[in-house]
């Protein structure tokens, strides 16, 4: 079985990992892994954990608040009937659920933006954008532009730029194509 442990370190740091790793038939379990010697690792881990806990909390609250809607989704899948979901969305409660989901996206995005901005002066900002955003697109251009020049020019900053400012062939000559 394979597993991975994320570690953020600076060049030249000597890193020591200690803890217990055990393997079961279905997965590898890392237990109490301690990272020493990686100065930025705690900062990185704290940001990732803070965001994950925030997301989990919001999702748990929505699930609790709209448990009946989740039951309708389950029933729809069980009976392979999409009409059940469509009917639910046409109710006031269904529309409230959709509004709540939209508001959770806004809350999650505000938290993500806050974390990135706190780390906007170094490579950590774009690294966290890549790690936490799920999928980057043009909607992240303003956040990318708020990063320091140092952060934008870092390895991770260049990766983020490729995602938020995708290359375009618009205005270029079309390539020659031959078909048999």
N, C-alpha and C positions, 0 to 999 in steps of 0.2 A: 504494500500500500504506500501511496505517496501522500505527502502533505506539504504545506508550506508555512513559513513564518515570515511575516513582513518585518524587515528591520531597515531603519533609515540611519545611515551613518555618513560621516564625512571621510574623504580620502585620508588614508594614513591611520585611522583609528583601529585599534586592536579590539575586536569584539569577542565576547565570551557568552555563549548560550548555555544555560544550565536548566535542568528540569527533568521532566519525565515525558516520554513519548511512548505510547503503547498502541498496538494495532489489534483491531478486532476484524472479524470477517467482513464487516460492512464499511468500516472507516478507520482512519487514523485519528487518535485523540492526543492532542497536546495538552499537557496538564501542568500548570504553574511554571511555564517557561519564563525564565528570567534572562533579560538581555543586559549585559554590562559592557561599558566602553563605547556605546553609541550615543553620543551626546544629544542628538536630536530625536532619538527614538521615542523617548517619553512624551515629548511634545506632539509628535506625529500620532502616537497611540492614543493620547488623550483626546486629540481632535477627532479621530476616527470613532472612538468610543462615545464621545459626547454626541456626535451626529447620529450614530446608530441607536443610542438610547433614546434620543429625541424622536426619531422616526418610529421606533417600536412603541413608544408611549402614545404618540398620535394614533398609530394604527390600532393599538389595543383599545383606545377610547372610542374610536369610530366603530370598531367591531362590537364593543359593548353597547354603544348607543343605538346601533342599527342591526342588532343581532337578527331581528325578524327579516331584514332585507337579505342577509347572508343565507338565511334558511330558504328564502324564495329562490336565490341563485342555485342552492343545492338541489332543490326540488326540480328546477328547470333542467339541470344537468341529468338528474335521475330519470326524468321522463323525456329527455331529449326534446324539450319544447321551449323554444326561444320566445314564444308568445307570452309565456308567464312573466318573463323579465320585462317585455315591452309593456304589458298591462301594469306592472308594478311602477314603471317609470311614469306612467300617466296619472298616478295618484299624487296627492299633495305630499305624502310621506316620501314617495319616490323622488320627487323633485327636491325635497329637503335633503335627501341623501346625496343627490348629485351636487347640490350646492355645498354641502359639507365636504365632499371629496375635493371639489375645486378649492375650497378654502384651505384644506390640508396641503395641497400642492403649493399654495402661496406661503403657508407657514414653513414648510420644508425648505422652500427656495430662500426665504429670508434667513433661516438658520444657516444654510449653506453659504450664502453670500457673506454673512457675518464671520463665519469661520475663515473663509478665503481672505477676506479683507484684513483679518487679524494677522494673517501670514503673508501679506501681499508684498513684503519687501525682499523675500528670499525665494529660492526654488520651492520651498514648502507650499506656497500658495498654489502654483500650478500643479504640483504633485497632488495636493488635496483636491483640486478641481478634477483631475483625472480619476482619482480614487473614489470620490464621493458623489460625483454628478450622475453616474450611470452612463449617460451618453451626452457628449458635448455637440452643440450645433451653433448656428449663427446667433441664437438667442443669448449666448454667453459672451458676445463680443464686448459689451460694456464692462462686464466683470474682468475679462482679460485685460482690457484697456486700463483698468484701475490698478493693475499690477505694476510694480516698479520696473524700470528698464532691466535691472539685474535679474529679476524674476522672469521677465519675458524672454531674456536671452539665455536663460538656463536651459539645460536639456529638456526638462519637463515643460518649460515655457514654450519652447519651439514645438513640442508635441501638441500642446493645447492650441497654439496658433494654427497648426495644420487642420485642426478640427473645426475651429470657430471661423476661420477664414479659408475655406476650402479653395484649392486652385480652380480656376475656370479656364475653359478653352474658348470662351466667348470672344469672338473677334479674330481668333486664330484660323489659319488655313486648315481646312479639313484634311485628314490624312488620306493618302492614296490607298484605295482598296481594290483588290482584284478578286473576282469570284468566278468559279467554274460552274 
